[in-house]
Amino acid sequence: MFQSRVVASILKRNKAIINSLTSNLKGTCSSRCFTPSSANAVARTSFYGFRSLPKGHHVPSFRNMSTVASVGTEKQGLKMLVTAGPRAQKMVGIWLFGSAAWVFSMVVLGGVTRLTRSGLSMTDWKFAGNLPPLSDEEWQQEFEKYKQSPEYKRVNKGMSIEEFKFIYWMEYAHRMWGRALGVMFALPFSYFLRKGYITMRLGLRLSALFALGAGQGLIGWWMVKSGLEEPASEYVEPRVSPYRLAAHLTSAFVIYSGLFWTALSVVMPEPPAESLAWVQGAAKLKRLAIPVSLIVGITAVSGAFVAGNDAGRAYNTFPKMGDVWVPDNIFELKPTIRNFFENTSMVQLDHRILATTTLISICGLWWSTKKLDIHPAIRTLVGATFGMATLQVTLGVSTLLSYVPVSLGTAHQAGALTLLTLMLLLNHTVRRPSMSLLKTLPQVTKTAW
């Protein structure tokens, strides 16, 4: 009995000593260990930093920093779109960027299809698609269907079957490339949902984009169907409705923008920020970037009406439109509002004015950064956007003066989406950081000597 009491007394004293040592170790770790806030700081310096480190300074691997930073931001209340750690975040980000790139290629391929006048070669449509003609008899059947269309009767009468095969393959490739995109998007989406990588907020956003993508096929056929109808006058060349073409292209731009923005949000949950001064500079730049982005978007949509009205093949001079600055017939249609969407002269004049306004606005945006204290990465991005805007205007003028060749017309359409991409990246980069990140930032960035 006495021995058991002695043993119990010794155990109690040892337990008290162990607890004391543990609390001391925790106190030491709080001042020396790698905490979530310090992880965030190191991750920001590693990913966005432009400062040189002292000689012999050791930087942990990016993968380790990403892991700790991700855990840290989650603990501090940052809402992540992807769960299960940085590996899942990377996988979802690659998938979304790949999907956005696929949509980009779809827009380019659609431009080639339109410029080669291949879009009306297939006179029917099935949601799931079908096999192409595999025998001479099947090719002849498809050719006979095309011969019934207004385009063949008024534009391509006398076309050989070999010429028909070229435009048929162009349209078939465009349609099947879109269906392949749907499969490529749906399968990884299902996998990530099953694994639990995707949050409810991200899942709803991606579901909406997938539904819009599925509807894009219907919009495309709705557009093509308008070109298969007999024109109102025998002197009018058959072509698709400019309104439907604009809806088709704008929908593609919306899908691309949604995918690209979401991909950026997955891989870069926080904007580049190393000081409160840089955050304030970014906020000032954001107030300018948003209206400029709106102008870029409106200019891109006006380009769809230029394509829908075939306005690029009129007034192939610059800067004047023929011998005048403003044609006399810009308001010949009634009601007046129709001129902005159906009148070739007005549509091209609008696009010229909007393109010039876009270039001037982006130039002003670039000039404003000279007086702002902003992150070097943002300054570089604004410079790249200004350069792309200049290139896009050059491509547009060259396309016009050359009577819209397929190569330049396609490059101009790709340039519009590239410029939109840079504006999306800029707006995503200058957004406001989370409160948890703001609390850890110094007033100004320290320069390493």
Disulfide bonds with the S-S distance in Angstrom:
Cys29-Cys33 1.98
